[in-house]
């Protein structure tokens, strides 16, 4: 049961406009708050019983230069607040976009069920003329961001959309600009774990450290070699495989590990590892 306490945010059909609703609601509340604070003295000293908004059948509202300035200042405060929020709460903003994209993915691919109902007009006595779509089934999809990783959990109900929901790897990687780390099938649901913002999570060679049976490869990625000692490194030509291997060797030698480097091809490159005691550093010599 503790696993279900960390399901995350439920993705619903209404999340298709999540970014707009969140931005409009938050900024509107901030705008009204700033306007009221700037006009607080006028609001407190005004006799509201003697004021009537409608006079002579028309709306009576006096526009003064100060009120125009307060509106402009409030709008500028909203813009600055939005920029600061985007800068200091970047992950929260990305979460809103991710949840919106997941809701649109379900809707645009038609992975839901709905029925058409007749919408009631303003006058109930008149026959209904508009049709309204009512969603009767929407997949249970949960989203959670934790420690630089995205956890997307989808319930599997043996329905007609099961095959699509079981193979979302490419859609999630390209749509959310993440890299899939693992995909685990559990009782009645599948969980996708993706690495979020790989560029921002990169670290320098000096930060790659081996401690407590694990090797730090990125800010939020560790290789637990005591539990899983096997590693397969693959990639295209010039992708950085050699530098990655040398980085791993150097990090492991820093913790006084005994290491044997083999060249099964017996080809053009052999590795000789030497420790320079005086400098307490590692020298890696490549010979042809």
C-alpha positions in Angstrom: 0.0 0.0 0.0 2.8 2.5 0.5 3.5 2.5 -3.2 0.0 3.9 -3.9 0.7 6.9 -1.6 3.2 8.1 -4.1 1.1 7.8 -7.2 1.4 11.5 -8.0 -1.1 13.8 -9.7 -4.0 12.2 -11.5 -4.2 13.2 -15.1 -7.8 14.2 -16.1 -9.4 15.3 -19.3 -9.7 18.9 -17.9 -5.9 19.1 -17.7 -5.8 19.8 -21.5 -5.9 23.5 -20.6 -4.0 23.2 -17.3 -1.3 25.8 -18.1 -3.8 28.4 -19.1 -6.1 27.8 -16.1 -3.3 27.9 -13.6 -1.7 31.0 -15.1 -5.0 32.9 -15.5 -6.3 32.0 -12.1 -3.1 32.8 -10.3 -2.3 36.0 -12.1 -5.9 37.2 -11.9 -5.9 36.7 -8.1 -2.5 38.6 -7.9 -3.8 41.4 -10.1 -6.9 42.0 -8.0 -4.8 41.8 -4.8 -2.4 44.5 -6.0 -5.2 46.7 -7.2 -6.9 46.5 -3.9 -3.7 47.2 -2.0 -3.0 50.3 -4.1 -6.5 51.6 -3.5 -6.8 50.4 0.1 -7.1 53.9 1.5 -9.9 54.8 -0.9 -11.7 51.6 -0.3 -11.6 52.1 3.5 -12.7 55.7 3.5 -15.5 55.3 0.9 -19.2 55.3 2.0 -20.3 52.3 0.0 -24.0 52.7 1.0 -24.2 56.0 -0.8 -22.6 54.7 -4.0 -24.7 53.2 -6.7 -23.1 51.6 -9.7 -26.1 52.1 -11.9 -27.4 55.6 -12.3 -30.0 56.7 -14.8 -30.1 53.3 -16.4 -26.3 53.3 -17.2 -23.2 52.2 -15.5 -21.5 54.9 -13.5 -17.8 54.5 -13.1 -15.2 57.3 -12.8 -11.9 56.7 -14.5 -9.1 58.7 -12.9 -5.4 58.9 -13.8 -4.5 57.2 -10.5 -6.8 54.2 -11.3 -5.2 53.9 -14.7 -1.7 53.9 -13.1 -2.8 51.3 -10.5 -4.0 49.0 -13.3 -0.7 49.4 -15.2 1.3 48.8 -12.1 -0.7 45.7 -11.2 -0.2 44.3 -14.7 3.6 44.9 -14.5 3.7 43.1 -11.1 1.9 40.1 -12.7 4.4 40.0 -15.5 7.4 40.2 -13.2 5.8 37.6 -10.9 5.3 35.2 -13.8 9.0 35.7 -14.9 10.3 35.1 -11.4 8.1 32.0 -11.0 9.3 30.6 -14.2 12.9 31.2 -13.2 12.8 30.0 -9.6 10.1 27.3 -10.0 11.2 25.9 -13.3 10.5 22.3 -12.4 6.9 23.2 -11.3 6.3 24.9 -14.6 7.5 21.9 -16.5 5.3 19.7 -14.5 2.3 21.7 -15.6 3.3 21.4 -19.2 4.0 17.6 -18.8 0.5 17.0 -17.2 -1.1 19.0 -20.0 0.7 17.0 -22.7 -0.3 13.7 -21.1 -4.0 14.8 -21.0 -3.8 15.9 -24.7 -2.1 12.6 -25.6 -5.0 10.6 -24.3 -7.6 12.9 -25.9 -6.0 13.3 -29.3 -5.3 9.6 -29.7 -8.9 8.8 -28.7 -7.9 6.5 -25.8 -11.1 7.3 -23.9 -14.8 6.6 -24.1 -17.6 9.1 -24.2 -21.3 9.5 -24.9 -23.3 12.3 -26.5 -25.9 14.0 -24.5 -28.4 16.7 -25.2 -27.5 19.9 -23.5 -30.2 21.9 -21.7 -30.7 25.4 -22.8 -31.3 28.4 -20.6 -35.1 27.9 -20.8 -35.9 24.4 -19.8 -39.3 24.4 -21.5 -37.6 24.8 -24.9 -36.2 21.7 -26.6 -32.5 21.2 -26.3 -30.6 22.1 -29.5 -27.0 21.5 -28.6 -25.2 18.2 -28.2 -22.5 17.7 -25.5 -19.9 15.0 -25.2 -19.6 13.4 -21.8 -16.5 11.3 -21.0 -17.5 8.1 -19.4 -14.1 6.5 -19.2 -10.7 8.1 -19.0 -7.6 6.0 -18.2 -6.1 6.3 -14.8 -2.9 8.0 -15.4 -0.6 9.4 -12.7 2.3 11.7 -13.0 5.0 12.4 -10.4 8.4 14.2 -10.6 10.9 13.2 -7.9 14.6 13.9 -7.7 15.0 14.6 -11.4 13.0 11.5 -12.4 9.5 11.3 -13.9 7.3 8.5 -12.7 4.3 7.9 -15.0 1.9 5.2 -13.8 -1.0 3.8 -16.0 -3.6 1.4 -14.9 -4.1 -1.6 -17.1 -7.7 -2.9 -17.3 -7.4 -5.4 -20.2 -9.5 -3.0 -22.3 -9.2 -2.1 -26.0 -6.5 0.5 -25.3 -4.2 -1.9 -23.4 -1.7 -2.3 -26.3 -1.3 1.4 -26.7 -0.8 2.1 -23.0 1.8 -0.7 -22.8 4.0 0.8 -25.5 4.3 4.5 -24.7 8.1 4.6 -24.6 8.7 6.6 -27.8 5.8 9.0 -27.2 6.9 9.8 -23.7 10.6 10.2 -24.6 10.0 12.5 -27.6 6.9 14.3 -26.2 8.4 15.1 -22.7 12.0 15.3 -24.0 13.2 12.7 -21.5 15.1 9.4 -21.6 13.5 6.2 -20.5 15.3 4.5 -17.6 13.0 1.6 -16.8 9.6 0.2 -17.5 8.1 -2.1 -14.9 4.9 -4.1 -15.0 3.2 -4.5 -11.7 -0.2 -5.7 -10.6 -2.8 -3.9 -12.7 -0.6 -1.1 -13.8 2.7 -0.2 -15.7 5.2 2.3 -14.5 7.5 4.3 -16.8 10.5 6.0 -15.2 12.2 8.7 -17.3 15.2 10.9 -16.7 14.2 14.5 -16.9 16.4 17.3 -18.3 19.5 15.2 -19.1 21.6 18.3 -20.0 21.0 20.0 -16.7 21.7 16.8 -14.8 25.2 16.3 -16.4 28.2 16.5 -14.1 31.9 17.1 -14.7 34.5 14.3 -14.6 35.7 15.5 -11.2 32.2 15.0 -9.8 32.0 11.3 -10.8 32.7 9.7 -7.4 32.5 6.1 -6.2 31.3 5.6 -2.6 29.3 3.1 -0.7 29.3 0.6 -3.5 27.8 3.0 -6.1 29.2 5.3 -8.8 27.7 8.7 -9.5 27.1 9.2 -13.2 24.7 12.2 -13.2 23.2 14.4 -10.5 20.4 11.9 -10.0 21.8 8.7 -11.6 24.0 6.2 -9.7 25.4 2.9 -10.8 25.2 0.5 -7.8 27.9 -1.8 -8.9 27.8 -3.9 -5.7 24.2 -4.9 -6.5 24.5 -4.9 -10.3 28.2 -5.3 -11.3 27.6 -5.7 -15.1 27.5 -2.7 -17.5 27.0 -2.6 -21.2 28.2 0.6 -22.9 27.0 1.2 -26.4 26.8 4.2 -28.7 27.7 5.6 -32.1 31.1 6.5 -33.4 32.3 9.6 -31.6 29.6 9.4 -28.9 32.1 9.5 -26.0 32.3 5.8 -25.1 36.1 5.9 -24.6 36.0 9.0 -22.4 33.1 7.5 -20.4 35.2 4.3 -19.8 38.2 6.3 -18.7 36.1 8.4 -16.4 34.8 5.2 -14.7 38.3 3.8 -14.4 39.6 7.0 -12.8 36.7 7.3 -10.4 37.1 3.7 -9.2 40.9 4.0 -8.8 40.3 7.0 -6.5 38.8 4.7 -4.0 41.8 2.3 -4.1 40.0 -0.3 -6.2 42.0 -3.2 -7.7 41.3 -3.1 -11.5 42.2 -5.2 -14.4 41.8 -3.8 -17.9 41.5 -6.3 -20.8 41.6 -5.7 -24.5 39.8 -8.7 -26.1 40.5 -7.5 -29.6 44.2 -7.3 -29.0 44.1 -4.3 -31.3 45.6 -0.9 -31.6 44.8 0.4 -28.1 45.9 -0.9 -24.7 45.5 0.7 -21.4 48.2 1.1 -18.8 47.1 2.4 -15.4 49.6 3.9 -13.0 49.2 5.6 -9.7 51.7 8.5 -9.0 52.1 8.4 -5.3 53.7 11.8 -5.0 50.9 13.6 -6.7 48.2 11.3 -5.4 46.6 11.3 -8.9 46.0 8.8 -11.6 47.8 8.7 -14.9 46.2 6.9 -17.8 48.6 6.2 -20.7 47.3 5.1 -24.0 49.7 3.2 -26.3 49.3 2.0 -29.8 
